[in-house]
């Protein structure tokens, strides 16, 4: 029998590669040679000498100078890299809202540029982010090593013209976790050498020293679990965060990691062996969620025209075991179903929708990121997304969302009703017939959720997309148009819930607002005309019956009847599900059960 004073058992230390920077940080285009290892070294060296007062922070104004004047990147692309990286940083929601509001209040472009130029990020983490852009061609078009530096680039900074992409060389649209792991294990040494240019420390015993700031910077790519059981902090106690650098500096691991306390640095060869040897599969990634996650049994309504032998879609989550930032929900193969959900499980989660066809999906909770992959003829309505909404390989998808960032690639015929404080990114050469439209819907909890997600209604760049060709050049052939006002209709979310929102946040552009006003005027005119016809009750009833029949024909011809029927059925099933859940919770609390948290992952 174990001694009562024996400390809780510890699991081995686990390191894994974070998915978020790769999936939502890498631009879906071929990375330019101007961010190869050679030039990343120069970025670090230049920033260290020219901006010593702010090092290791780098302001956007300095990055813009380096990118545009030295690397000769387009300013839109330089801004895109910086904004995308900044979005990967954990920042309070109120801070993001305040920055958006101040930016929107700038009077002109010059004032906006000055304001944006004051933003700053960690230089070494930013360079690590630029480094992983090379994963887009880490196979046939490897450019990480100096041996593959393009001809003529032996000058101090790159030439203005980038090397065109090879024929058939394409970016993998859905990056797999094993690719992320393999990339980091293969190129970690090169990355550490690049980052080490910021604070060269010499060597000990013939082994180069790596400063703590470099190892801290690796935390953007590598996460960890110490395996130690956590205990709540005492009142007033502030614990330092557990990071890769702090764990590698522990005395018990110093022999493995090569930590030198007197220099507060690490021997490079030992550190690299320790990291690469400890890296394993992501315990909170898609593969782990699908194989060992908890199945979700959310209520849904199935269309009457779906084949009886067709299997229901699959939904799984790791919410019962994952930390808040790693909460994941995977939804696949939903076919001719309607799913509507507002749930604690969804709040702050990353949502992945894969191969959903002819479905209506309402996920009305604040979300972290959303991937919509290879879906077609599907409507997706989302709660506020604090990060990125990514459409890849979709066809005829209707998206309704307020999000921090929107990225679309390889998609055709999609209609995007969005509010976003950044320019929508239309990437690659295979987008076609995309329609951009203003966001115009509401449900009671919407504005409260926007506060949680750090999103407002200004600035709103829904109609100013940035087109990026597959080779990374700005200004790809136009593949989009704005929705014609005559085709604009408000989107309704007919689900009861608590909240104070009674109208769509923000204001519509005048041309769309005028169309709605004209329709209301026609409705009022019609009602007035009907009141003045002098028809008796029998005639009115007969006329209304004719109208109803014609309306039903229109619903069937347009496919709206299936949508209405499935929404009504889904609403009824959701109400029954919530009632059952309340009864089960009451029974559990009456029986002294304390499994509320454990049951939440099924909500």
C-alpha positions in Angstrom: 0.0 0.0 0.0 1.4 3.4 -1.0 2.4 5.8 1.8 -0.1 8.6 2.3 2.6 11.2 2.0 3.9 9.9 -1.3 3.7 12.6 -4.0 1.3 12.0 -6.9 2.8 10.0 -9.8 4.2 12.0 -12.7 3.9 11.2 -16.4 6.9 11.6 -18.7 7.5 15.1 -20.2 5.8 15.4 -23.6 6.6 17.9 -26.3 4.6 18.3 -29.5 4.3 20.7 -32.4 1.5 23.1 -32.2 -1.0 22.9 -35.1 -2.4 26.4 -35.0 0.7 28.3 -36.4 0.9 25.8 -39.3 -2.8 25.5 -40.2 -3.8 29.1 -39.7 -0.5 30.9 -39.9 1.0 29.5 -43.2 -0.3 31.4 -46.2 -1.8 29.0 -48.8 0.7 30.0 -51.5 4.3 29.1 -52.4 6.6 31.0 -50.1 9.0 33.5 -51.7 12.8 32.8 -51.7 13.1 36.1 -49.9 12.3 34.5 -46.6 14.8 31.7 -47.0 17.4 31.0 -44.3 19.9 33.4 -45.8 17.6 36.4 -45.7 16.0 35.5 -42.3 19.5 35.8 -40.9 19.9 39.2 -42.4 16.5 40.3 -40.9 17.6 39.4 -37.4 21.0 41.0 -37.8 19.6 44.2 -39.3 16.9 44.6 -36.7 19.5 44.0 -33.9 21.7 46.8 -35.2 19.2 49.3 -36.5 16.5 48.9 -33.7 18.7 48.1 -30.7 16.5 50.3 -28.5 13.4 48.0 -29.0 15.2 44.7 -29.6 14.1 41.9 -29.2 10.8 43.6 -30.1 10.2 44.8 -33.6 7.7 47.4 -34.6 5.6 47.1 -37.8 7.3 50.3 -39.2 10.7 48.6 -39.0 9.4 45.3 -40.5 7.8 47.3 -43.3 11.1 49.1 -44.0 13.0 45.7 -44.1 10.3 43.9 -46.2 9.7 46.7 -48.7 13.1 48.4 -49.0 15.4 45.5 -48.4 13.5 42.3 -49.3 11.5 44.1 -51.9 8.2 42.5 -50.9 4.9 44.2 -51.8 3.6 46.2 -48.9 0.3 44.3 -48.9 2.2 41.0 -48.5 4.5 42.5 -45.7 1.4 43.7 -43.9 -0.3 40.3 -44.4 2.7 38.4 -42.8 2.7 40.8 -39.8 -1.1 40.8 -39.2 -1.3 37.0 -39.5 1.5 36.5 -37.0 0.0 39.1 -34.6 -3.3 37.1 -34.7 -1.4 34.0 -33.4 -0.5 35.9 -30.2 -2.6 35.5 -27.1 -4.0 39.0 -26.4 -7.0 40.1 -24.2 -10.2 40.5 -26.2 -10.7 44.1 -24.9 -7.2 45.0 -26.2 -8.1 43.9 -29.7 -11.4 45.7 -29.6 -9.7 48.9 -28.4 -7.1 48.7 -31.1 -9.7 48.2 -33.8 -11.7 51.2 -32.5 -8.7 53.5 -32.4 -7.6 52.4 -35.9 -11.1 53.1 -37.3 -11.1 56.6 -35.8 -8.0 57.6 -37.7 -8.8 60.4 -40.2 -6.8 59.4 -43.2 -4.4 56.8 -44.6 -1.3 58.6 -43.3 -2.7 58.6 -39.8 -3.6 55.0 -40.1 -0.1 54.1 -41.3 1.4 55.9 -38.3 -0.9 54.2 -35.9 -0.3 50.7 -37.4 3.4 51.3 -37.4 3.5 51.5 -33.6 2.5 47.8 -33.2 5.3 45.6 -32.1 5.8 41.8 -31.7 8.7 39.6 -30.6 11.2 39.5 -33.4 12.5 36.0 -32.8 9.0 34.5 -32.7 8.1 36.5 -35.9 11.2 35.1 -37.7 10.2 31.6 -36.6 6.8 32.2 -38.1 8.4 33.4 -41.3 10.6 30.3 -41.3 7.7 27.9 -41.3 6.2 29.5 -44.4 8.8 27.3 -46.2 6.7 24.2 -45.4 4.6 25.1 -48.4 7.4 23.7 -50.6 9.5 21.6 -48.2 9.3 18.7 -50.7 10.3 19.3 -54.3 11.0 23.1 -53.9 13.2 23.0 -50.8 14.7 26.5 -50.3 15.7 26.4 -46.7 19.3 25.6 -47.3 21.9 27.9 -48.9 22.5 25.3 -51.5 19.1 26.0 -53.1 19.4 29.8 -52.9 18.1 31.1 -56.3 20.7 32.2 -58.8 21.8 35.8 -58.5 20.8 36.1 -54.9 24.3 36.2 -53.5 23.9 40.0 -53.0 23.3 41.4 -49.5 19.5 41.5 -50.1 17.4 39.7 -52.8 16.7 40.9 -56.3 13.4 42.5 -57.0 12.2 39.6 -59.2 11.3 36.4 -57.5 11.9 33.0 -59.1 8.6 31.7 -60.6 7.2 28.5 -59.2 7.9 25.2 -60.9 5.1 23.6 -62.9 2.9 21.3 -60.9 4.3 22.5 -57.6 1.3 23.1 -55.4 0.7 23.9 -51.8 -0.9 21.2 -49.7 -4.3 22.6 -48.8 -4.8 20.5 -45.7 -1.5 20.2 -43.8 -1.2 17.0 -41.8 0.2 16.9 -38.3 3.0 14.4 -39.2 4.1 17.0 -41.8 4.4 19.6 -39.1 6.3 17.3 -36.8 8.7 16.1 -39.6 9.3 19.7 -40.7 10.3 20.8 -37.2 12.5 17.8 -36.5 14.3 18.2 -39.9 14.8 22.0 -39.8 15.0 22.8 -36.1 18.8 23.2 -36.2 18.6 25.7 -39.0 15.9 27.6 -37.2 17.9 27.8 -34.0 21.0 29.0 -35.9 18.9 31.8 -37.5 17.4 32.9 -34.2 20.8 32.8 -32.6 21.9 35.7 -34.8 20.0 37.9 -32.4 22.3 37.3 -29.4 25.5 35.5 -30.3 27.1 34.1 -27.1 30.1 32.2 -28.4 30.7 28.6 -27.3 31.5 26.3 -24.4 33.6 23.2 -25.0 33.3 23.7 -28.7 29.5 23.7 -28.6 27.7 26.9 -29.6 25.6 28.5 -26.8 21.9 29.3 -27.4 20.4 32.1 -25.3 17.2 31.7 -23.3 15.3 34.2 -25.7 15.9 31.8 -28.6 14.4 28.8 -26.7 11.5 31.0 -25.5 10.8 31.9 -29.2 10.4 28.2 -30.1 7.3 28.2 -27.9 5.3 29.5 -30.8 5.9 26.2 -32.5 6.4 23.7 -29.6 4.0 23.1 -26.7 4.6 20.8 -23.7 3.1 18.9 -20.9 5.3 18.4 -17.9 3.3 15.4 -16.7 3.1 16.8 -13.2 -0.3 17.0 -11.5 -1.3 20.7 -11.1 -2.4 22.1 -7.8 -4.3 25.4 -7.3 -2.2 28.4 -6.4 -2.4 29.8 -3.0 -4.2 33.1 -2.4 -2.2 36.0 -3.9 0.4 33.6 -5.4 1.5 34.3 -9.0 3.2 31.3 -10.6 5.5 31.9 -13.6 4.3 30.2 -16.8 5.8 26.9 -17.6 7.6 27.3 -20.9 10.0 25.3 -23.0 12.9 27.4 -21.7 12.0 27.0 -18.1 11.6 23.3 -18.3 14.9 22.9 -20.2 16.6 24.9 -17.5 15.5 22.7 -14.6 18.5 21.1 -12.8 17.1 17.6 -13.3 17.3 18.1 -17.1 20.4 20.3 -17.3 22.6 17.3 -18.4 20.2 16.5 -21.2 19.5 20.0 -22.4 23.0 21.4 -21.9 21.8 24.2 -19.7 24.7 26.4 -18.4 23.4 28.4 -15.4 26.3 30.9 -15.3 25.4 32.0 -18.9 21.7 31.3 -18.7 22.1 29.6 -22.0 22.0 26.1 -23.5 24.6 24.0 -25.5 23.1 23.8 -28.9 23.8 20.2 -29.8 22.4 18.8 -26.5 19.4 21.1 -26.7 18.5 20.0 -30.2 18.9 16.3 -29.3 16.7 16.7 -26.3 13.9 18.6 -28.2 13.9 16.3 -31.3 14.0 13.2 -29.1 11.2 14.4 -26.9 8.9 15.5 -29.7 5.9 13.3 -30.3 2.4 13.3 -31.7 0.1 16.2 -30.8 -2.2 14.9 -28.1 -4.8 17.5 -28.9 -4.6 17.3 -32.7 -7.2 16.1 -35.2 -5.8 12.5 -35.3 -6.0 12.2 -31.5 -9.5 13.8 -31.4 -10.8 11.4 -34.1 -9.2 8.3 -32.6 -9.7 8.8 -28.9 -12.0 11.9 -28.5 -15.5 11.8 -27.2 -18.4 11.4 -29.7 -20.9 14.2 -29.8 -24.5 13.3 -30.0 -26.0 16.7 -30.8 -29.6 16.7 -32.1 -30.0 17.2 -35.8 -32.8 17.0 -38.4 -32.4 14.8 -41.5 -33.9 15.8 -44.8 -36.8 13.6 -46.0 -35.1 13.1 -49.4 -31.9 11.6 -48.0 -31.3 7.9 -48.6 -32.3 5.8 -45.6 -29.1 3.8 -45.7 -26.9 6.9 -45.7 -24.8 7.1 -42.5 -25.2 10.1 -40.2 -22.3 12.6 -40.0 -19.7 12.2 -37.3 -18.8 14.7 -34.6 -16.0 14.3 -32.0 -14.3 16.5 -29.5 -11.4 16.6 -27.1 -13.1 19.2 -24.9 -13.1 16.9 -21.9 -9.3 16.6 -21.8 -7.8 19.6 -23.7 -6.7 22.9 -22.3 -8.8 25.9 -23.4 -6.6 26.9 -26.2 -6.4 23.4 -27.7 -10.2 22.6 -27.6 -11.1 21.0 -30.9 -14.4 19.8 -32.5 -14.2 17.7 -35.7 -17.3 17.4 -37.8 -17.3 15.2 -40.9 -19.7 13.9 -43.6 -22.8 15.7 -42.6 -25.2 15.1 -45.5 -28.6 16.6 -45.9 -28.8 17.3 -42.2 -29.5 20.4 -40.1 -27.4 20.9 -37.0 -27.9 23.9 -34.7 -25.9 24.3 -31.5 -25.0 26.9 -28.8 -23.0 25.0 -26.2 -20.2 25.4 -23.6 -18.3 22.8 -25.6 -18.2 25.1 -28.6 -17.1 28.2 -26.7 -13.5 29.0 -27.6 -13.1 25.8 -29.6 -11.5 25.3 -33.0 -14.1 23.9 -35.3 -13.3 21.7 -38.3 -16.0 21.0 -40.9 -15.0 18.3 -43.4 -16.9 17.1 -46.5 -20.3 18.3 -45.4 -22.8 18.3 -48.3 -26.2 19.9 -48.7 -26.4 20.6 -45.0 -27.4 23.6 -42.8 -25.0 24.1 -40.0 -25.5 26.7 -37.2 -22.7 26.8 -34.6 -23.7 29.9 -32.6 -21.1 30.1 -29.9 -17.9 32.2 -29.9 -15.2 30.2 -31.6 -11.4 30.4 -31.8 -10.8 29.2 -35.4 -12.9 27.5 -38.1 -11.8 25.3 -41.1 -14.3 24.5 -43.8 -12.8 21.9 -46.0 -14.2 20.2 -49.2 -17.8 21.1 -48.4 -20.4 21.9 -51.1 -24.0 23.2 -51.3 -23.9 23.9 -47.5 -25.0 26.9 -45.4 -22.7 27.6 -42.4 -23.7 30.2 -39.8 -21.1 30.8 -37.1 -20.8 32.7 -33.8 -18.1 35.3 -33.6 -14.7 33.8 -34.5 -11.8 35.5 -32.7 -9.2 34.0 -35.1 -9.4 32.7 -38.7 -12.2 31.2 -40.8 -10.6 29.2 -43.6 -12.4 27.9 -46.7 -10.5 25.3 -48.7 -11.7 23.4 -51.7 -15.4 24.3 -51.3 -18.2 24.7 -53.8 -21.5 26.7 -53.4 -21.0 27.2 -49.7 -22.9 30.1 -48.0 -21.0 31.5 -45.1 -22.4 33.9 -42.5 -19.8 35.0 -39.9 -18.2 37.8 -38.0 -14.5 36.9 -37.8 -11.1 38.4 -37.3 -9.7 37.0 -40.5 -11.1 35.2 -43.6 -8.9 33.0 -46.0 -10.4 31.4 -49.1 -8.5 29.1 -51.4 -9.5 26.6 -54.2 -13.2 27.5 -53.8 -15.9 28.1 -56.4 -19.3 29.7 -56.3 -19.3 30.6 -52.6 -21.2 33.5 -51.0 -19.5 35.1 -48.0 -21.6 37.3 -45.7 -18.9 38.6 -43.4 -17.9 41.3 -41.1 -14.1 41.4 -40.6 -11.5 44.0 -39.4 -8.9 42.6 -41.9 -9.0 42.3 -45.6 -10.4 38.9 -46.8 -7.5 36.9 -48.3 -8.4 35.1 -51.6 -5.3 33.0 -52.2 -4.2 30.8 -55.1 -5.2 30.5 -58.7 -8.2 28.3 -58.3 -10.8 30.5 -56.7 -13.7 31.4 -59.0 -17.1 33.1 -58.9 -16.8 34.2 -55.2 -19.5 36.6 -54.0 -18.8 39.0 -51.1 -21.8 40.3 -49.2 -22.4 42.3 -46.0 -23.2 40.5 -42.7 -26.8 41.0 -41.8 -28.2 38.7 -39.2 -28.6 38.6 -35.4 -29.6 36.3 -32.5 -30.1 37.3 -28.9 -26.6 36.3 -27.6 -24.6 37.8 -30.5 -23.3 41.1 -29.1 -22.3 39.5 -25.8 -20.4 36.9 -27.8 -18.7 39.6 -29.9 -17.3 41.1 -26.6 -15.9 37.7 -25.6 -14.3 37.3 -29.0 -12.8 40.8 -29.1 -14.7 41.8 -32.2 -16.6 44.9 -33.1 -18.3 46.3 -36.2 -15.5 48.7 -37.2 -13.3 48.7 -39.1 -15.0 46.4 -41.6 -13.2 45.4 -44.8 -15.6 42.8 -46.1 -15.7 44.4 -49.5 -11.9 45.0 -49.9 -10.3 41.5 -50.5 -6.6 40.9 -51.0 -6.0 38.6 -54.0 -2.8 36.6 -53.7 -1.6 34.4 -56.6 -0.1 30.9 -56.1 3.4 32.3 -56.5 2.8 34.8 -53.7 2.4 37.8 -56.0 -0.2 40.4 -55.1 -2.9 41.1 -57.6 -4.1 37.8 -58.9 -6.8 37.8 -61.6 -10.1 38.9 -60.1 -12.2 36.0 -58.9 -14.9 37.8 -56.9 -17.7 40.3 -57.2 -20.0 42.1 -54.7 -23.5 40.8 -54.2 -26.0 42.6 -56.3 -28.3 44.6 -54.0 -31.4 43.1 -55.7 -30.2 39.6 -54.5 -29.6 40.7 -50.9 -31.9 39.3 -48.2 -31.3 39.3 -44.4 -30.3 35.9 -42.9 -32.5 34.7 -40.1 -31.4 32.4 -37.2 -34.7 31.2 -35.8 -33.6 29.7 -32.5 -34.7 30.9 -29.1 -32.0 31.8 -26.6 -31.2 34.3 -23.8 -29.6 37.6 -24.8 -30.2 41.3 -25.4 -29.4 41.6 -29.1 -32.5 42.6 -31.2 -31.0 43.8 -34.4 -28.0 43.1 -36.6 -24.9 45.0 -35.2 -23.4 47.7 -37.4 -25.0 49.4 -40.3 -25.6 48.2 -43.9 -24.1 50.0 -46.9 -26.6 52.4 -48.3 -27.3 50.5 -51.6 -28.3 47.4 -49.6 -30.3 49.4 -47.0 -32.2 51.1 -49.8 -33.3 47.7 -51.2 -34.7 46.6 -47.9 -36.5 49.9 -47.5 -38.0 49.5 -51.0 -39.2 46.0 -50.1 -40.8 47.2 -46.9 -42.5 50.0 -48.8 -43.9 47.5 -51.4 -45.2 45.3 -48.6 -47.0 48.2 -47.0 -48.4 49.2 -50.4 -49.6 45.6 -50.9 -51.3 45.5 -47.5 -52.9 48.9 -48.2 -54.2 47.8 -51.6 -55.7 44.6 -50.1 -57.5 46.6 -47.5 -59.0 48.9 -50.1 -60.2 46.1 -52.5 -63.5 45.7 -50.8 -63.3 41.9 -50.9 -65.6 40.0 -48.6 -64.2 37.4 -46.1 -64.9 34.5 -48.5 -63.1 36.2 -51.4 -60.1 37.1 -49.1 -59.9 33.5 -47.9 -59.9 32.2 -51.5 -57.3 34.7 -52.5 -55.0 33.8 -49.6 -55.4 30.1 -50.5 -54.2 30.8 -54.0 -51.2 32.8 -52.7 -50.4 30.0 -50.2 -50.4 27.4 -53.0 -48.2 29.5 -55.2 -45.8 30.2 -52.4 -45.5 26.4 -51.7 -44.7 25.8 -55.3 -42.0 28.5 -55.1 -40.6 26.9 -51.9 -40.3 23.5 -53.6 -38.8 24.9 -56.8 -36.1 26.8 -55.0 -35.3 24.1 -52.4 -36.4 26.4 -49.5 -39.0 23.9 -48.4 -36.4 21.4 -47.4 -34.6 24.1 -45.4 -37.7 25.2 -43.6 -38.7 21.7 -42.7 -35.3 20.7 -41.4 -35.1 23.9 -39.3 -38.5 23.2 -37.8 -37.6 19.6 -37.0 -34.1 20.6 -35.7 -35.7 23.3 -33.4 -38.2 20.7 -32.0 -35.4 18.1 -31.4 -33.2 20.7 -29.8 -35.9 21.7 -27.4 -36.5 18.0 -26.4 -32.8 17.5 -26.0 -32.4 20.5 -23.7 -35.4 19.4 -21.6 -34.0 15.9 -21.2 -30.6 17.4 -20.3 -32.2 19.6 -17.6 -34.1 16.6 -16.1 -30.9 14.5 -16.2 -29.0 17.3 -14.4 -31.7 17.6 -11.8 -31.7 13.9 -11.2 -27.9 13.8 -10.9 -27.8 16.7 -8.4 -30.5 15.1 -6.4 -28.5 11.8 -6.3 -25.4 13.7 -5.2 -23.7 13.1 -8.6 -20.8 15.5 -9.5 -20.4 14.6 -13.1 -21.6 17.9 -14.6 -18.2 18.8 -16.0 -17.6 15.4 -17.4 -21.0 15.4 -19.2 -20.4 18.8 -20.7 -18.3 17.4 -23.6 -21.4 15.8 -24.9 -23.3 19.0 -25.0 
